[in-house]
Amino acid sequence: MRMEADHRRNQMAREYVEVMKEQDADVLRYLRPLIVAPVCVTCHGPREKLSAGIKGLLAERYPEDLAVGFQEGDLRGAISVKIRWPTKKAE
């Protein structure tokens, strides 16, 4: 994905906007990157650095969870919003 490549090159934008086709309609897609902040690594950081309490809670509440191993500054994902883009009617 473009956002990941931009992040690797240290050129990631604060937001991305594109118009795309989806089921024969134009759709406006807005994306805002989610970057791992210092507070995030408390629960999502390297497994070996998680506290025993956090490890226990994760095992109990999210036994299949793989959302660990992240470092501060990693690209975690994005918030994505899509809206139908109005098309001009033929005259």
Biotite code that builds the C-alpha atoms (Angstrom):
import biotite.structure as struc

atoms = struc.array([
    struc.Atom([0.000, 0.000, 0.000], chain_id="A", res_id=1, res_name="MET", atom_name="CA", element="C"),
    struc.Atom([1.159, 3.520, -0.729], chain_id="A", res_id=2, res_name="ARG", atom_name="CA", element="C"),
    struc.Atom([0.902, 4.594, 2.921], chain_id="A", res_id=3, res_name="MET", atom_name="CA", element="C"),
    struc.Atom([3.299, 1.850, 4.042], chain_id="A", res_id=4, res_name="GLU", atom_name="CA", element="C"),
    struc.Atom([5.818, 2.765, 1.341], chain_id="A", res_id=5, res_name="ALA", atom_name="CA", element="C"),
    struc.Atom([5.562, 6.446, 2.268], chain_id="A", res_id=6, res_name="ASP", atom_name="CA", element="C"),
    struc.Atom([6.101, 5.566, 5.940], chain_id="A", res_id=7, res_name="HIS", atom_name="CA", element="C"),
    struc.Atom([9.223, 3.518, 5.132], chain_id="A", res_id=8, res_name="ARG", atom_name="CA", element="C"),
    struc.Atom([10.615, 6.510, 3.186], chain_id="A", res_id=9, res_name="ARG", atom_name="CA", element="C"),
    struc.Atom([9.653, 8.851, 6.057], chain_id="A", res_id=10, res_name="ASN", atom_name="CA", element="C"),
    struc.Atom([7.347, 10.747, 3.660], chain_id="A", res_id=11, res_name="GLN", atom_name="CA", element="C"),
    struc.Atom([3.923, 9.806, 4.990], chain_id="A", res_id=12, res_name="MET", atom_name="CA", element="C"),
    struc.Atom([1.184, 12.406, 4.676], chain_id="A", res_id=13, res_name="ALA", atom_name="CA", element="C"),
    struc.Atom([-1.127, 13.251, 7.577], chain_id="A", res_id=14, res_name="ARG", atom_name="CA", element="C"),
    struc.Atom([-4.068, 12.145, 5.438], chain_id="A", res_id=15, res_name="GLU", atom_name="CA", element="C"),
    struc.Atom([-4.844, 10.532, 2.091], chain_id="A", res_id=16, res_name="TYR", atom_name="CA", element="C"),
    struc.Atom([-7.823, 11.173, -0.167], chain_id="A", res_id=17, res_name="VAL", atom_name="CA", element="C"),
    struc.Atom([-8.769, 9.288, -3.304], chain_id="A", res_id=18, res_name="GLU", atom_name="CA", element="C"),
    struc.Atom([-11.778, 8.806, -5.552], chain_id="A", res_id=19, res_name="VAL", atom_name="CA", element="C"),
    struc.Atom([-12.270, 5.192, -6.560], chain_id="A", res_id=20, res_name="MET", atom_name="CA", element="C"),
    struc.Atom([-14.819, 2.947, -8.251], chain_id="A", res_id=21, res_name="LYS", atom_name="CA", element="C"),
    struc.Atom([-16.814, 0.626, -6.034], chain_id="A", res_id=22, res_name="GLU", atom_name="CA", element="C"),
    struc.Atom([-19.759, -1.356, -7.399], chain_id="A", res_id=23, res_name="GLN", atom_name="CA", element="C"),
    struc.Atom([-20.100, 0.953, -10.412], chain_id="A", res_id=24, res_name="ASP", atom_name="CA", element="C"),
    struc.Atom([-20.196, 4.082, -8.225], chain_id="A", res_id=25, res_name="ALA", atom_name="CA", element="C"),
    struc.Atom([-17.580, 6.708, -7.512], chain_id="A", res_id=26, res_name="ASP", atom_name="CA", element="C"),
    struc.Atom([-16.556, 6.697, -3.864], chain_id="A", res_id=27, res_name="VAL", atom_name="CA", element="C"),
    struc.Atom([-14.448, 9.227, -1.982], chain_id="A", res_id=28, res_name="LEU", atom_name="CA", element="C"),
    struc.Atom([-12.098, 7.475, 0.441], chain_id="A", res_id=29, res_name="ARG", atom_name="CA", element="C"),
    struc.Atom([-10.401, 9.363, 3.260], chain_id="A", res_id=30, res_name="TYR", atom_name="CA", element="C"),
    struc.Atom([-7.589, 7.710, 5.225], chain_id="A", res_id=31, res_name="LEU", atom_name="CA", element="C"),
    struc.Atom([-5.776, 8.945, 8.312], chain_id="A", res_id=32, res_name="ARG", atom_name="CA", element="C"),
    struc.Atom([-2.740, 6.915, 9.415], chain_id="A", res_id=33, res_name="PRO", atom_name="CA", element="C"),
    struc.Atom([-2.615, 5.461, 12.935], chain_id="A", res_id=34, res_name="LEU", atom_name="CA", element="C"),
    struc.Atom([0.905, 5.662, 14.305], chain_id="A", res_id=35, res_name="ILE", atom_name="CA", element="C"),
    struc.Atom([1.939, 3.768, 17.443], chain_id="A", res_id=36, res_name="VAL", atom_name="CA", element="C"),
    struc.Atom([2.333, 6.307, 20.255], chain_id="A", res_id=37, res_name="ALA", atom_name="CA", element="C"),
    struc.Atom([4.317, 5.781, 23.476], chain_id="A", res_id=38, res_name="PRO", atom_name="CA", element="C"),
    struc.Atom([1.166, 4.895, 25.438], chain_id="A", res_id=39, res_name="VAL", atom_name="CA", element="C"),
    struc.Atom([0.237, 2.207, 22.857], chain_id="A", res_id=40, res_name="CYS", atom_name="CA", element="C"),
    struc.Atom([3.311, 0.073, 23.550], chain_id="A", res_id=41, res_name="VAL", atom_name="CA", element="C"),
    struc.Atom([2.035, -0.576, 27.094], chain_id="A", res_id=42, res_name="THR", atom_name="CA", element="C"),
    struc.Atom([-0.300, -3.191, 25.596], chain_id="A", res_id=43, res_name="CYS", atom_name="CA", element="C"),
    struc.Atom([0.894, -3.507, 21.990], chain_id="A", res_id=44, res_name="HIS", atom_name="CA", element="C"),
    struc.Atom([4.669, -3.340, 22.375], chain_id="A", res_id=45, res_name="GLY", atom_name="CA", element="C"),
    struc.Atom([7.200, -6.189, 22.184], chain_id="A", res_id=46, res_name="PRO", atom_name="CA", element="C"),
    struc.Atom([5.799, -9.216, 24.025], chain_id="A", res_id=47, res_name="ARG", atom_name="CA", element="C"),
    struc.Atom([8.960, -9.598, 26.127], chain_id="A", res_id=48, res_name="GLU", atom_name="CA", element="C"),
    struc.Atom([8.553, -6.039, 27.437], chain_id="A", res_id=49, res_name="LYS", atom_name="CA", element="C"),
    struc.Atom([4.877, -6.332, 28.435], chain_id="A", res_id=50, res_name="LEU", atom_name="CA", element="C"),
    struc.Atom([4.164, -6.448, 32.170], chain_id="A", res_id=51, res_name="SER", atom_name="CA", element="C"),
    struc.Atom([2.933, -9.713, 33.675], chain_id="A", res_id=52, res_name="ALA", atom_name="CA", element="C"),
    struc.Atom([-0.440, -8.064, 34.374], chain_id="A", res_id=53, res_name="GLY", atom_name="CA", element="C"),
    struc.Atom([-0.896, -6.980, 30.760], chain_id="A", res_id=54, res_name="ILE", atom_name="CA", element="C"),
    struc.Atom([0.173, -10.397, 29.473], chain_id="A", res_id=55, res_name="LYS", atom_name="CA", element="C"),
    struc.Atom([-2.405, -12.018, 31.767], chain_id="A", res_id=56, res_name="GLY", atom_name="CA", element="C"),
    struc.Atom([-5.213, -9.699, 30.651], chain_id="A", res_id=57, res_name="LEU", atom_name="CA", element="C"),
    struc.Atom([-4.378, -10.217, 26.987], chain_id="A", res_id=58, res_name="LEU", atom_name="CA", element="C"),
    struc.Atom([-4.319, -14.011, 27.431], chain_id="A", res_id=59, res_name="ALA", atom_name="CA", element="C"),
    struc.Atom([-7.642, -13.943, 29.276], chain_id="A", res_id=60, res_name="GLU", atom_name="CA", element="C"),
    struc.Atom([-9.595, -11.444, 27.184], chain_id="A", res_id=61, res_name="ARG", atom_name="CA", element="C"),
    struc.Atom([-7.924, -11.765, 23.765], chain_id="A", res_id=62, res_name="TYR", atom_name="CA", element="C"),
    struc.Atom([-6.385, -15.245, 23.549], chain_id="A", res_id=63, res_name="PRO", atom_name="CA", element="C"),
    struc.Atom([-6.061, -15.104, 19.736], chain_id="A", res_id=64, res_name="GLU", atom_name="CA", element="C"),
    struc.Atom([-4.793, -11.505, 19.646], chain_id="A", res_id=65, res_name="ASP", atom_name="CA", element="C"),
    struc.Atom([-1.718, -10.826, 17.524], chain_id="A", res_id=66, res_name="LEU", atom_name="CA", element="C"),
    struc.Atom([-1.635, -7.042, 18.075], chain_id="A", res_id=67, res_name="ALA", atom_name="CA", element="C"),
    struc.Atom([1.683, -6.999, 19.923], chain_id="A", res_id=68, res_name="VAL", atom_name="CA", element="C"),
    struc.Atom([5.269, -6.479, 18.872], chain_id="A", res_id=69, res_name="GLY", atom_name="CA", element="C"),
    struc.Atom([4.894, -2.882, 17.769], chain_id="A", res_id=70, res_name="PHE", atom_name="CA", element="C"),
    struc.Atom([7.412, -0.105, 18.392], chain_id="A", res_id=71, res_name="GLN", atom_name="CA", element="C"),
    struc.Atom([6.714, 3.579, 18.920], chain_id="A", res_id=72, res_name="GLU", atom_name="CA", element="C"),
    struc.Atom([6.407, 5.220, 15.485], chain_id="A", res_id=73, res_name="GLY", atom_name="CA", element="C"),
    struc.Atom([5.236, 2.066, 13.658], chain_id="A", res_id=74, res_name="ASP", atom_name="CA", element="C"),
    struc.Atom([2.361, 2.385, 11.207], chain_id="A", res_id=75, res_name="LEU", atom_name="CA", element="C"),
    struc.Atom([-0.442, 0.450, 12.912], chain_id="A", res_id=76, res_name="ARG", atom_name="CA", element="C"),
    struc.Atom([-3.179, 0.973, 10.360], chain_id="A", res_id=77, res_name="GLY", atom_name="CA", element="C"),
    struc.Atom([-5.527, 3.741, 9.270], chain_id="A", res_id=78, res_name="ALA", atom_name="CA", element="C"),
    struc.Atom([-8.938, 5.158, 9.889], chain_id="A", res_id=79, res_name="ILE", atom_name="CA", element="C"),
    struc.Atom([-10.842, 4.860, 6.625], chain_id="A", res_id=80, res_name="SER", atom_name="CA", element="C"),
    struc.Atom([-14.055, 6.654, 5.720], chain_id="A", res_id=81, res_name="VAL", atom_name="CA", element="C"),
    struc.Atom([-15.876, 6.166, 2.423], chain_id="A", res_id=82, res_name="LYS", atom_name="CA", element="C"),
    struc.Atom([-18.704, 8.252, 1.035], chain_id="A", res_id=83, res_name="ILE", atom_name="CA", element="C"),
    struc.Atom([-20.491, 8.084, -2.267], chain_id="A", res_id=84, res_name="ARG", atom_name="CA", element="C"),
    struc.Atom([-19.089, 10.702, -4.630], chain_id="A", res_id=85, res_name="TRP", atom_name="CA", element="C"),
    struc.Atom([-21.792, 12.555, -6.574], chain_id="A", res_id=86, res_name="PRO", atom_name="CA", element="C"),
    struc.Atom([-21.509, 12.071, -10.301], chain_id="A", res_id=87, res_name="THR", atom_name="CA", element="C"),
    struc.Atom([-22.584, 14.646, -12.832], chain_id="A", res_id=88, res_name="LYS", atom_name="CA", element="C"),
    struc.Atom([-25.671, 13.621, -14.755], chain_id="A", res_id=89, res_name="LYS", atom_name="CA", element="C"),
    struc.Atom([-25.442, 13.655, -18.544], chain_id="A", res_id=90, res_name="ALA", atom_name="CA", element="C"),
    struc.Atom([-27.391, 16.479, -20.112], chain_id="A", res_id=91, res_name="GLU", atom_name="CA", element="C"),
])
